[in-house]
Amino acid sequence: MTSKYQPDTVLTHAGRDPSANHGVVNPPVYHASTILFDTMDDLAKGYAERYAHYTYGRTGTPTSHAFETAVAALEGAHAAVSAPSGLSAVAIALDSFTKAGDHVLVVDAAYGPTRDYCDKVLSRHGVTVEYYDPLIGGDIDGLIRDETRVIFMESPGSLTFEIQDVPAIAAVAKARGVVTMIDNTWATPLFFKPFDHGVDISVHAATKYMVGHADAMMGVVCCATRDLFMAVKSQAHLQGICAGPDDLYLAQRGLRSMAVRLRHHQQSALEVARWLQDRKEVARVLHPALPDDPGHTLWSRDFTGSSGLFSVVLNPYDRKAVNRMVDDMDLFGIGFSWGGYESLIMPQSPERSRTATIWQGEGPLLRLHIGLEDVEDLKRDLAAGFERLGKG
Ligand SMILES: *Cc1c(COP(=O)(O)O)cnc(C)c1O
């Protein structure tokens, strides 16, 4: 579905129908398990056109429909399927297209729990998982086997922010009959449009920028065509995947302000990233919107913006020094996830979760999420942290 409206307008209006709801602006929260039918004929019709009607709470309600419709409109998807977390969205996307004996190619820089799912669940179900270099581009052709069913991408990569040549990979996959999926959480549909680059399935941890306030878990799988949607929707149905109504409501509410928030995250993150480049404690800043980043050329070609998450590689410092810096930050919180309104800092070890490539930093890596605080306050907090880092 493509919209005649610009993304900011789609975000404001998609998935809402006030006239069906007494004029109330926001869609109501339907708490539902049982859905009643007037007659047995109605029940039969509901089941014949299974996903076009509400038949049972688990398969969809007006509340899930509101969120899914809004995300699908923004992403330009045929339709979307919500899930109770980003990881469950990744899992049902992979499960929808794989069976025992199949081979899947997964980017080496994938989100850690995505790798865990592949290694600990897909492989137990007889699927062979092979990791590939994020920079492989069209050369991925050489890794495709007769049994290859799926190529999974994530761009930029988790923790290290490599940009993949998504159109090159999607073109090769299409020629070889392989389904392509991307984890598009970092860019959101506002800054990267997977379907314009030939990708089949786009997965989001809506927990991050869609929810946007660090107060709900949510996932969503966007599907380019009806066939792909039916495969994912029936997989979710078979597995009993359904998100809770209050969290679906929070996710669709978060969407309404996502564009405004993201522009602020983008601007502040770039400002902090540039400032970090000039610090003597910093060896490298991993942020694809910076002109000297190795991924910058591909990022400029394919993306229309950058979000608030990036990493810095420090010069060599020991763990105690890093902990001195991180433990006493005033504004940056230590915690998993990101995409909320608040800033976060987290030491990470990407070298531990690579198998196809070797990742080596000059020193420890810190992942930063730049929130909506005043950017000068954030820089002062980081500067004070660097003072602690250097005192040993
Ligand atoms: C957080 C995250 C996920 C998982 O989302 P949850 O909602 O935490 O399950 C998936 N992919 C990426 C890139 C993430 O950052």
The ligand as a MOL file (V3000), in Angstrom:
LIG
                    3D

  0  0  0     0  0            999 V3000
M  V30 BEGIN CTAB
M  V30 COUNTS 15 15 0 0 0
M  V30 BEGIN ATOM
M  V30 1 C 15.7180 -4.5200 20.8640 0
M  V30 2 C 15.9200 -5.0830 19.5040 0
M  V30 3 C 15.2110 -6.1990 19.0890 0
M  V30 4 C 14.2860 -6.9610 20.0020 0
M  V30 5 O 13.2060 -6.2060 20.4250 0
M  V30 6 P 12.4640 -6.5300 21.8260 0
M  V30 7 O 11.2270 -5.7620 21.7270 0
M  V30 8 O 13.4150 -6.0950 22.8980 0
M  V30 9 O 12.2450 -8.0150 21.8580 0
M  V30 10 C 15.3840 -6.6290 17.7880 0
M  V30 11 N 16.2420 -6.0220 16.9630 0
M  V30 12 C 16.9490 -4.9480 17.3340 0
M  V30 13 C 17.8760 -4.3080 16.3640 0
M  V30 14 C 16.8280 -4.4460 18.6210 0
M  V30 15 O 17.5580 -3.4030 19.0050 0
M  V30 END ATOM
M  V30 BEGIN BOND
M  V30 1 1 1 2
M  V30 2 1 2 3
M  V30 3 2 2 14
M  V30 4 1 3 4
M  V30 5 2 3 10
M  V30 6 1 4 5
M  V30 7 1 5 6
M  V30 8 2 6 7
M  V30 9 1 6 8
M  V30 10 1 6 9
M  V30 11 1 10 11
M  V30 12 2 11 12
M  V30 13 1 12 13
M  V30 14 1 12 14
M  V30 15 1 14 15
M  V30 END BOND
M  V30 END CTAB
M  END
